[in-house]
Amino acid sequence: MQLKIIVEKHPEGYVAYPLGLKGVVVGEGDTYEDALEDVKSAIKFHIETFREEIFETEEIMETFIAEVVV
């Protein structure tokens, strides 16, 4: 299964989370790769625990990141 993952770089390290899953699934690490491995493990656990009900009903075709001034 392929999922889109957002990875953010923070002063303390990296944070990663998937798109298209219900609930909170987050991974973190000192490196980009560590954060991806951690979120992959968290996703597997989330799927094993909650099964098919965690998936959004519509497939995400594209993801965009935008900035706005509020």
Gaussian input, Z-matrix of N, CA and C with variables (Angstrom, degrees):
# hf/3-21g

backbone

0 1
 N
 C     1     B1
 C     2     B2     1     A1
 N     3     B3     2     A2     1     D1
 C     4     B4     3     A3     2     D2
 C     5     B5     4     A4     3     D3
 N     6     B6     5     A5     4     D4
 C     7     B7     6     A6     5     D5
 C     8     B8     7     A7     6     D6
 N     9     B9     8     A8     7     D7
 C    10    B10     9     A9     8     D8
 C    11    B11    10    A10     9     D9
 N    12    B12    11    A11    10    D10
 C    13    B13    12    A12    11    D11
 C    14    B14    13    A13    12    D12
 N    15    B15    14    A14    13    D13
 C    16    B16    15    A15    14    D14
 C    17    B17    16    A16    15    D15
 N    18    B18    17    A17    16    D16
 C    19    B19    18    A18    17    D17
 C    20    B20    19    A19    18    D18
 N    21    B21    20    A20    19    D19
 C    22    B22    21    A21    20    D20
 C    23    B23    22    A22    21    D21
 N    24    B24    23    A23    22    D22
 C    25    B25    24    A24    23    D23
 C    26    B26    25    A25    24    D24
 N    27    B27    26    A26    25    D25
 C    28    B28    27    A27    26    D26
 C    29    B29    28    A28    27    D27
 N    30    B30    29    A29    28    D28
 C    31    B31    30    A30    29    D29
 C    32    B32    31    A31    30    D30
 N    33    B33    32    A32    31    D31
 C    34    B34    33    A33    32    D32
 C    35    B35    34    A34    33    D33
 N    36    B36    35    A35    34    D34
 C    37    B37    36    A36    35    D35
 C    38    B38    37    A37    36    D36
 N    39    B39    38    A38    37    D37
 C    40    B40    39    A39    38    D38
 C    41    B41    40    A40    39    D39
 N    42    B42    41    A41    40    D40
 C    43    B43    42    A42    41    D41
 C    44    B44    43    A43    42    D42
 N    45    B45    44    A44    43    D43
 C    46    B46    45    A45    44    D44
 C    47    B47    46    A46    45    D45
 N    48    B48    47    A47    46    D46
 C    49    B49    48    A48    47    D47
 C    50    B50    49    A49    48    D48
 N    51    B51    50    A50    49    D49
 C    52    B52    51    A51    50    D50
 C    53    B53    52    A52    51    D51
 N    54    B54    53    A53    52    D52
 C    55    B55    54    A54    53    D53
 C    56    B56    55    A55    54    D54
 N    57    B57    56    A56    55    D55
 C    58    B58    57    A57    56    D56
 C    59    B59    58    A58    57    D57
 N    60    B60    59    A59    58    D58
 C    61    B61    60    A60    59    D59
 C    62    B62    61    A61    60    D60
 N    63    B63    62    A62    61    D61
 C    64    B64    63    A63    62    D62
 C    65    B65    64    A64    63    D63
 N    66    B66    65    A65    64    D64
 C    67    B67    66    A66    65    D65
 C    68    B68    67    A67    66    D66
 N    69    B69    68    A68    67    D67
 C    70    B70    69    A69    68    D68
 C    71    B71    70    A70    69    D69
 N    72    B72    71    A71    70    D70
 C    73    B73    72    A72    71    D71
 C    74    B74    73    A73    72    D72
 N    75    B75    74    A74    73    D73
 C    76    B76    75    A75    74    D74
 C    77    B77    76    A76    75    D75
 N    78    B78    77    A77    76    D76
 C    79    B79    78    A78    77    D77
 C    80    B80    79    A79    78    D78
 N    81    B81    80    A80    79    D79
 C    82    B82    81    A81    80    D80
 C    83    B83    82    A82    81    D81
 N    84    B84    83    A83    82    D82
 C    85    B85    84    A84    83    D83
 C    86    B86    85    A85    84    D84
 N    87    B87    86    A86    85    D85
 C    88    B88    87    A87    86    D86
 C    89    B89    88    A88    87    D87
 N    90    B90    89    A89    88    D88
 C    91    B91    90    A90    89    D89
 C    92    B92    91    A91    90    D90
 N    93    B93    92    A92    91    D91
 C    94    B94    93    A93    92    D92
 C    95    B95    94    A94    93    D93
 N    96    B96    95    A95    94    D94
 C    97    B97    96    A96    95    D95
 C    98    B98    97    A97    96    D96
 N    99    B99    98    A98    97    D97
 C   100   B100    99    A99    98    D98
 C   101   B101   100   A100    99    D99
 N   102   B102   101   A101   100   D100
 C   103   B103   102   A102   101   D101
 C   104   B104   103   A103   102   D102
 N   105   B105   104   A104   103   D103
 C   106   B106   105   A105   104   D104
 C   107   B107   106   A106   105   D105
 N   108   B108   107   A107   106   D106
 C   109   B109   108   A108   107   D107
 C   110   B110   109   A109   108   D108
 N   111   B111   110   A110   109   D109
 C   112   B112   111   A111   110   D110
 C   113   B113   112   A112   111   D111
 N   114   B114   113   A113   112   D112
 C   115   B115   114   A114   113   D113
 C   116   B116   115   A115   114   D114
 N   117   B117   116   A116   115   D115
 C   118   B118   117   A117   116   D116
 C   119   B119   118   A118   117   D117
 N   120   B120   119   A119   118   D118
 C   121   B121   120   A120   119   D119
 C   122   B122   121   A121   120   D120
 N   123   B123   122   A122   121   D121
 C   124   B124   123   A123   122   D122
 C   125   B125   124   A124   123   D123
 N   126   B126   125   A125   124   D124
 C   127   B127   126   A126   125   D125
 C   128   B128   127   A127   126   D126
 N   129   B129   128   A128   127   D127
 C   130   B130   129   A129   128   D128
 C   131   B131   130   A130   129   D129
 N   132   B132   131   A131   130   D130
 C   133   B133   132   A132   131   D131
 C   134   B134   133   A133   132   D132
 N   135   B135   134   A134   133   D133
 C   136   B136   135   A135   134   D134
 C   137   B137   136   A136   135   D135
 N   138   B138   137   A137   136   D136
 C   139   B139   138   A138   137   D137
 C   140   B140   139   A139   138   D138
 N   141   B141   140   A140   139   D139
 C   142   B142   141   A141   140   D140
 C   143   B143   142   A142   141   D141
 N   144   B144   143   A143   142   D142
 C   145   B145   144   A144   143   D143
 C   146   B146   145   A145   144   D144
 N   147   B147   146   A146   145   D145
 C   148   B148   147   A147   146   D146
 C   149   B149   148   A148   147   D147
 N   150   B150   149   A149   148   D148
 C   151   B151   150   A150   149   D149
 C   152   B152   151   A151   150   D150
 N   153   B153   152   A152   151   D151
 C   154   B154   153   A153   152   D152
 C   155   B155   154   A154   153   D153
 N   156   B156   155   A155   154   D154
 C   157   B157   156   A156   155   D155
 C   158   B158   157   A157   156   D156
 N   159   B159   158   A158   157   D157
 C   160   B160   159   A159   158   D158
 C   161   B161   160   A160   159   D159
 N   162   B162   161   A161   160   D160
 C   163   B163   162   A162   161   D161
 C   164   B164   163   A163   162   D162
 N   165   B165   164   A164   163   D163
 C   166   B166   165   A165   164   D164
 C   167   B167   166   A166   165   D165
 N   168   B168   167   A167   166   D166
 C   169   B169   168   A168   167   D167
 C   170   B170   169   A169   168   D168
 N   171   B171   170   A170   169   D169
 C   172   B172   171   A171   170   D170
 C   173   B173   172   A172   171   D171
 N   174   B174   173   A173   172   D172
 C   175   B175   174   A174   173   D173
 C   176   B176   175   A175   174   D174
 N   177   B177   176   A176   175   D175
 C   178   B178   177   A177   176   D176
 C   179   B179   178   A178   177   D177
 N   180   B180   179   A179   178   D178
 C   181   B181   180   A180   179   D179
 C   182   B182   181   A181   180   D180
 N   183   B183   182   A182   181   D181
 C   184   B184   183   A183   182   D182
 C   185   B185   184   A184   183   D183
 N   186   B186   185   A185   184   D184
 C   187   B187   186   A186   185   D185
 C   188   B188   187   A187   186   D186
 N   189   B189   188   A188   187   D187
 C   190   B190   189   A189   188   D188
 C   191   B191   190   A190   189   D189
 N   192   B192   191   A191   190   D190
 C   193   B193   192   A192   191   D191
 C   194   B194   193   A193   192   D192
 N   195   B195   194   A194   193   D193
 C   196   B196   195   A195   194   D194
 C   197   B197   196   A196   195   D195
 N   198   B198   197   A197   196   D196
 C   199   B199   198   A198   197   D197
 C   200   B200   199   A199   198   D198
 N   201   B201   200   A200   199   D199
 C   202   B202   201   A201   200   D200
 C   203   B203   202   A202   201   D201
 N   204   B204   203   A203   202   D202
 C   205   B205   204   A204   203   D203
 C   206   B206   205   A205   204   D204
 N   207   B207   206   A206   205   D205
 C   208   B208   207   A207   206   D206
 C   209   B209   208   A208   207   D207

   B1=1.4296
   B2=1.5290
   B3=1.3067
   B4=1.4584
   B5=1.5118
   B6=1.3240
   B7=1.4572
   B8=1.5194
   B9=1.3076
   B10=1.4598
   B11=1.5264
   B12=1.3384
   B13=1.4514
   B14=1.5254
   B15=1.3195
   B16=1.4529
   B17=1.5255
   B18=1.3241
   B19=1.4665
   B20=1.5226
   B21=1.3225
   B22=1.4579
   B23=1.5253
   B24=1.3322
   B25=1.4585
   B26=1.5286
   B27=1.3246
   B28=1.4589
   B29=1.5255
   B30=1.3209
   B31=1.4726
   B32=1.5369
   B33=1.3395
   B34=1.4623
   B35=1.5269
   B36=1.3282
   B37=1.4587
   B38=1.5176
   B39=1.3161
   B40=1.4694
   B41=1.5184
   B42=1.3369
   B43=1.4615
   B44=1.5203
   B45=1.3296
   B46=1.4700
   B47=1.5158
   B48=1.3320
   B49=1.4659
   B50=1.5279
   B51=1.3320
   B52=1.4677
   B53=1.5247
   B54=1.3057
   B55=1.4616
   B56=1.5236
   B57=1.3135
   B58=1.4609
   B59=1.5139
   B60=1.3393
   B61=1.4585
   B62=1.5212
   B63=1.3178
   B64=1.4566
   B65=1.5248
   B66=1.3111
   B67=1.4498
   B68=1.5184
   B69=1.3136
   B70=1.4549
   B71=1.5180
   B72=1.3147
   B73=1.4636
   B74=1.5259
   B75=1.3278
   B76=1.4581
   B77=1.5190
   B78=1.3155
   B79=1.4504
   B80=1.5062
   B81=1.3224
   B82=1.4570
   B83=1.5110
   B84=1.3176
   B85=1.4541
   B86=1.5085
   B87=1.3168
   B88=1.4580
   B89=1.5241
   B90=1.3485
   B91=1.4579
   B92=1.5277
   B93=1.3132
   B94=1.4729
   B95=1.5207
   B96=1.3253
   B97=1.4651
   B98=1.5226
   B99=1.3434
   B100=1.4629
   B101=1.5277
   B102=1.3303
   B103=1.4631
   B104=1.5269
   B105=1.3387
   B106=1.4668
   B107=1.5309
   B108=1.3221
   B109=1.4660
   B110=1.5206
   B111=1.3258
   B112=1.4541
   B113=1.5280
   B114=1.3318
   B115=1.4602
   B116=1.5293
   B117=1.3143
   B118=1.4733
   B119=1.5282
   B120=1.3176
   B121=1.4592
   B122=1.5286
   B123=1.3384
   B124=1.4612
   B125=1.5313
   B126=1.3300
   B127=1.4694
   B128=1.5252
   B129=1.3196
   B130=1.4697
   B131=1.5251
   B132=1.3221
   B133=1.4674
   B134=1.5218
   B135=1.3328
   B136=1.4656
   B137=1.5329
   B138=1.3246
   B139=1.4684
   B140=1.5245
   B141=1.3311
   B142=1.4631
   B143=1.5210
   B144=1.3128
   B145=1.4614
   B146=1.5251
   B147=1.3303
   B148=1.4645
   B149=1.5275
   B150=1.3058
   B151=1.4746
   B152=1.5205
   B153=1.3111
   B154=1.4659
   B155=1.5260
   B156=1.3276
   B157=1.4637
   B158=1.5261
   B159=1.3239
   B160=1.4651
   B161=1.5200
   B162=1.3159
   B163=1.4563
   B164=1.5131
   B165=1.3239
   B166=1.4562
   B167=1.5233
   B168=1.3070
   B169=1.4602
   B170=1.5234
   B171=1.3160
   B172=1.4642
   B173=1.5248
   B174=1.3075
   B175=1.4547
   B176=1.5287
   B177=1.3073
   B178=1.4625
   B179=1.5187
   B180=1.3137
   B181=1.4591
   B182=1.5242
   B183=1.3365
   B184=1.4551
   B185=1.5217
   B186=1.3041
   B187=1.4612
   B188=1.5160
   B189=1.3120
   B190=1.4562
   B191=1.5245
   B192=1.3053
   B193=1.4397
   B194=1.5221
   B195=1.3190
   B196=1.4564
   B197=1.5187
   B198=1.3127
   B199=1.4495
   B200=1.5154
   B201=1.3337
   B202=1.4508
   B203=1.5249
   B204=1.2945
   B205=1.4605
   B206=1.5206
   B207=1.3192
   B208=1.4740
   B209=1.5100
   A1=108.82
   A2=116.43
   A3=121.55
   A4=109.60
   A5=116.17
   A6=122.15
   A7=108.68
   A8=115.53
   A9=120.52
   A10=107.85
   A11=116.55
   A12=122.53
   A13=109.17
   A14=116.82
   A15=122.66
   A16=106.64
   A17=116.65
   A18=121.35
   A19=107.53
   A20=115.51
   A21=121.40
   A22=109.28
   A23=116.20
   A24=120.67
   A25=108.03
   A26=115.67
   A27=123.03
   A28=108.37
   A29=117.88
   A30=119.78
   A31=112.92
   A32=117.07
   A33=121.46
   A34=113.52
   A35=118.77
   A36=121.82
   A37=110.80
   A38=115.99
   A39=122.32
   A40=110.51
   A41=115.37
   A42=123.21
   A43=106.77
   A44=116.53
   A45=121.55
   A46=109.98
   A47=116.10
   A48=120.32
   A49=109.77
   A50=115.75
   A51=120.05
   A52=112.09
   A53=115.18
   A54=122.14
   A55=108.16
   A56=116.04
   A57=119.78
   A58=115.54
   A59=118.63
   A60=121.00
   A61=108.96
   A62=116.38
   A63=120.38
   A64=108.33
   A65=116.37
   A66=120.72
   A67=110.41
   A68=115.14
   A69=121.05
   A70=109.41
   A71=116.07
   A72=122.64
   A73=106.63
   A74=116.61
   A75=121.03
   A76=109.49
   A77=115.82
   A78=121.99
   A79=108.95
   A80=116.75
   A81=119.63
   A82=110.21
   A83=115.94
   A84=120.22
   A85=111.66
   A86=114.96
   A87=120.75
   A88=111.91
   A89=116.54
   A90=121.17
   A91=109.60
   A92=115.45
   A93=122.62
   A94=110.14
   A95=115.99
   A96=121.53
   A97=111.83
   A98=117.12
   A99=120.97
   A100=111.00
   A101=116.32
   A102=120.56
   A103=110.91
   A104=117.45
   A105=120.47
   A106=111.38
   A107=117.12
   A108=120.31
   A109=110.92
   A110=116.94
   A111=120.99
   A112=111.25
   A113=117.55
   A114=119.59
   A115=110.48
   A116=117.89
   A117=120.86
   A118=110.05
   A119=116.72
   A120=121.28
   A121=111.04
   A122=116.57
   A123=121.07
   A124=111.44
   A125=116.96
   A126=121.18
   A127=110.12
   A128=117.44
   A129=121.15
   A130=110.46
   A131=116.65
   A132=120.44
   A133=110.74
   A134=117.09
   A135=122.50
   A136=110.83
   A137=116.51
   A138=120.81
   A139=110.76
   A140=117.70
   A141=121.08
   A142=111.24
   A143=117.52
   A144=122.05
   A145=112.50
   A146=116.91
   A147=120.50
   A148=114.61
   A149=118.15
   A150=123.87
   A151=112.98
   A152=115.77
   A153=122.96
   A154=114.02
   A155=118.46
   A156=119.72
   A157=113.52
   A158=118.51
   A159=121.00
   A160=113.56
   A161=118.03
   A162=120.52
   A163=111.09
   A164=115.56
   A165=120.52
   A166=107.93
   A167=116.75
   A168=119.96
   A169=113.08
   A170=117.63
   A171=120.12
   A172=110.42
   A173=116.60
   A174=122.23
   A175=110.05
   A176=116.79
   A177=121.08
   A178=107.35
   A179=115.98
   A180=121.11
   A181=111.84
   A182=116.78
   A183=121.94
   A184=108.34
   A185=115.28
   A186=121.20
   A187=107.92
   A188=115.90
   A189=121.54
   A190=108.84
   A191=116.64
   A192=121.86
   A193=106.13
   A194=115.96
   A195=120.96
   A196=109.07
   A197=115.59
   A198=121.88
   A199=108.50
   A200=115.84
   A201=121.36
   A202=108.00
   A203=115.70
   A204=120.97
   A205=106.72
   A206=115.72
   A207=120.17
   A208=109.53
   D1=135.75
   D2=178.72
   D3=-107.18
   D4=132.41
   D5=176.53
   D6=-127.47
   D7=150.80
   D8=173.67
   D9=-85.54
   D10=134.15
   D11=-177.55
   D12=-120.93
   D13=133.09
   D14=172.70
   D15=-94.88
   D16=131.87
   D17=176.52
   D18=-122.77
   D19=125.23
   D20=179.67
   D21=-113.16
   D22=139.38
   D23=175.20
   D24=-100.18
   D25=125.01
   D26=178.90
   D27=-119.39
   D28=164.37
   D29=177.93
   D30=-56.79
   D31=-30.60
   D32=-178.09
   D33=-87.97
   D34=-9.95
   D35=-177.18
   D36=146.59
   D37=-154.93
   D38=-176.28
   D39=-113.75
   D40=147.08
   D41=176.24
   D42=-127.26
   D43=136.10
   D44=-179.20
   D45=-131.98
   D46=142.49
   D47=176.63
   D48=-150.95
   D49=148.06
   D50=-177.63
   D51=-86.04
   D52=156.40
   D53=170.53
   D54=-100.28
   D55=148.16
   D56=173.71
   D57=89.31
   D58=8.37
   D59=175.88
   D60=-114.44
   D61=140.70
   D62=174.36
   D63=-81.32
   D64=143.23
   D65=-178.96
   D66=96.63
   D67=179.16
   D68=-177.56
   D69=-104.11
   D70=120.29
   D71=177.26
   D72=-132.52
   D73=116.33
   D74=-175.97
   D75=-135.82
   D76=142.33
   D77=172.04
   D78=-124.18
   D79=154.83
   D80=177.85
   D81=-145.98
   D82=162.22
   D83=179.10
   D84=-175.15
   D85=168.63
   D86=178.52
   D87=-73.93
   D88=-23.22
   D89=178.94
   D90=-125.77
   D91=164.71
   D92=175.90
   D93=-55.06
   D94=-47.32
   D95=-178.06
   D96=-64.79
   D97=-40.09
   D98=178.00
   D99=-61.83
   D100=-42.37
   D101=179.56
   D102=-64.46
   D103=-40.37
   D104=178.09
   D105=-64.53
   D106=-43.35
   D107=178.46
   D108=-63.80
   D109=-40.30
   D110=-179.50
   D111=-66.21
   D112=-43.49
   D113=179.89
   D114=-69.57
   D115=-33.71
   D116=176.79
   D117=-61.72
   D118=-43.75
   D119=177.34
   D120=-63.51
   D121=-41.90
   D122=179.18
   D123=-64.93
   D124=-38.42
   D125=178.13
   D126=-64.07
   D127=-45.70
   D128=179.42
   D129=-58.66
   D130=-45.14
   D131=178.75
   D132=-62.83
   D133=-43.19
   D134=-179.72
   D135=-61.13
   D136=-43.83
   D137=178.91
   D138=-65.56
   D139=-44.53
   D140=179.12
   D141=-61.80
   D142=-35.84
   D143=-177.22
   D144=-77.21
   D145=-46.44
   D146=-171.46
   D147=-108.09
   D148=-6.68
   D149=177.73
   D150=57.98
   D151=-146.35
   D152=-171.66
   D153=-67.25
   D154=-21.06
   D155=-175.46
   D156=-68.72
   D157=-9.07
   D158=-178.26
   D159=-85.73
   D160=-12.00
   D161=-176.13
   D162=-85.55
   D163=136.97
   D164=174.20
   D165=-64.04
   D166=152.59
   D167=-175.54
   D168=-76.75
   D169=-25.37
   D170=-179.79
   D171=-109.33
   D172=139.73
   D173=177.71
   D174=-71.92
   D175=140.19
   D176=175.32
   D177=-85.29
   D178=117.90
   D179=-177.34
   D180=-81.06
   D181=-44.89
   D182=-179.98
   D183=-144.77
   D184=156.83
   D185=176.43
   D186=-124.52
   D187=135.10
   D188=179.66
   D189=-123.09
   D190=146.53
   D191=173.18
   D192=-117.42
   D193=127.53
   D194=-177.43
   D195=-132.65
   D196=160.70
   D197=174.70
   D198=-119.57
   D199=141.97
   D200=174.35
   D201=-133.69
   D202=154.67
   D203=174.74
   D204=-101.07
   D205=128.73
   D206=-179.06
   D207=-114.99

